Each structure stands twice: as structure tokens, then as C-alpha cells.
Amino acid sequence: MDFLYWLVIFLIGFIGSFISGMVGIGGSIIKYPMLLYIPPLLGFAAFSAHEVSGISAVQVFFATIAGVWAYRKSEYLNKKLIIYMGGAVLLGSFVGGFGSEGLSEEVINVVYGVLAALAAIMMFVPKKNLDDRPMSEVTFNGWLAAVLAFIVGVGAGIVGAAGAFLLVPIMLVVLKIPTRMTIASSLAITFISSIGSTAGKLMTGQVLFVPAVIMIIASIIASPLGAKVGQKMNTKVLQWLLAILIAATAIKIWLDIL
């Protein structure tokens, strides 16, 4: 039983991190439901929502480091974008992470559901001529980026998801950042924001050590592989993958709440 159980945890981490490296989101969006529902389906003990968000937070931290490392030599990491949005998200996620302990699981799930629904709607907005510019000519409003990132950070800190799935539509639709730059920079920003939520969860004792370590090993292997695959894929395909993942998450969360 033990070996099978750990193998299931490893595979959940591997799949989530591979996709996260490929499309630039932390992977909680995929792993959160998988960790919550797959172990009990296979007859193993279920994790609580607090345990799942603790394991997710730690795992996202490592998956995104590994993904950024894979992008380090590319022109897709936009330093200004990463500093503005990363700093604001970090502040917000600290606020949300410490505030979440007093909240009920229902409230946590509703916050997550509202955020996911907004992200899903934005992903289906048409994005014209987004990827026609050279990376060196990309410009955006820094203050707008920071304010939006702060709001996302607070919500993400409450849920323990790094919130990248919300930053991605903001970058694509509001700030008009090209797809590949969005994906690479989003991994870096998610890494920064996960520092806050990971610290918050560790300090309040919400992280189960062994499952977290297994997920970390899976993410360090899988995330760079996903990033390599993502760099070769057509940007339209990447956008659709993101849109489908985000929409599926929103629907799943709302089905649970209702």
C-alpha cells in the first residue's frame, strides 16, 4: 500500500509540474483537485483542503524554480514585469496567507472559485497581434501591473495557489504581453509569490512533510521537461491549453461549492 500510495503522489506531482513548466502556471490548479480526489478514489486516506493547499504551496515553489531555470538563457524573462508584478504579488500573498487561517474551508473555496471564473472569462477574450512584436519592443504600464498583481496575491495567498493562473490572463489581455514572454515571466512571478504562501503555510504547520518532499522531487524533474516542450509549441495551442485548464478548474470548484 505504501509504495503505491507514494507512487500516486509522485505521479500527481509529475503531471502537474510538467504542465506547469509548459504553460507557465504553478500547477496548483491541476494538482489541487488531483490531490483532493485521486487518493480517496483509489482507496487511500484523503487529505483535507488545508493539507492539500500546504503541499501545493511547497510544490509550486520548487516547480517554478525549476521552470525558470529552464528559461534562463531565453529572451522571454522580462525583468521589469517580474519585479513589478512579483513584488506586488508577494506582498499580497503574505497578507492573504496569514489571513487564511481564520477562514472556513467554504470561504477558501468560494474565493478560489470567483478568481478562477474571472480568469477563465479573460482567457477567451480574443488576443489579436499579440505575438507579432519582437521581445525587445514589449512595453506595459508598471503601476497597473503592480496593482492588479497585489489583488491577485491576496486571493492567491488565501487559497495557497500561487495565483499565476490569474496573472496569465491579466498579462495577455490587459497588459498585452506576448504569449511566450507571459509564460516564462509568469513562472518567475509565481516563484516569487509562492515564497509568501509557502512561508505562511510552513509557519502555521499546514505542510505534511513526506508528501511534500515526494512532490518536490517530481517537480524538479518534470517542470524543466515541460518548459522545453512549451518553447517548441505554437503559441495559439499554448493559449488554448491555458484557457481549457483554467475554465475546467473554475467549473470544478463551482460544482463543489454548489
Buried (B, 14 or more C-beta within 10 A) or exposed (E): EEEEBBEBBBBBBBBBBBBBBBBBBBBBBBBBBBBBBBBEEEEBEBBEBBBBBBBBBBBBBBBBBBBBBBBEEEEBBBEEBBBBBBBBBBBBBBBBBBEBBEBEEEEBBBBBBBBBBBBBBBBBEEBEEBBEBEBEEBEBEBEEBBEBBBBBBBBBBBBBBBBBBBBBBBBBBBBBBBBBBBBBBBBBBBBBBBBBBBBBBBEBEBBBEEBBBBBBBBBBBBBBBBBEBBBEBEBEEBBEBBBEBBBBBBBBBBEBEE
